[in-house]
Amino acid sequence: MRAGPCEATGRKGTVTITNRILTVLVPEARTFLMQHALTRPVSAGEVLYPENTPFTHAIFPNRGIISLMGERADGGYAEQA
């Protein structure tokens, strides 16, 4: 199932959602999530969770890709998008 962009009303008013996970939800579920969601821009290179901190919320990007980076035993870094 693939849906296109849709509108949802959240705490900051109506926003256009293009995230594929959120667009395929039934409207009632999407409305519930958006009433509790914080929407904000994310900059390239921004650290969303500092190292060794617990995940406290889910992130659903509207555009772009979020990757997970981790330090390897040899001191290098590995990235998974």
PyMOL commands that set and color helices and strands:
alter all, ss='L'
color gray80, all
select helices_A, chain A and resi 20-23+27-36
alter helices_A, ss='H'
color red, helices_A
select strands_A, chain A and resi 6-10+13-17+68-71+77-80
alter strands_A, ss='S'
color yellow, strands_A
deselect
rebuild
show_as cartoon
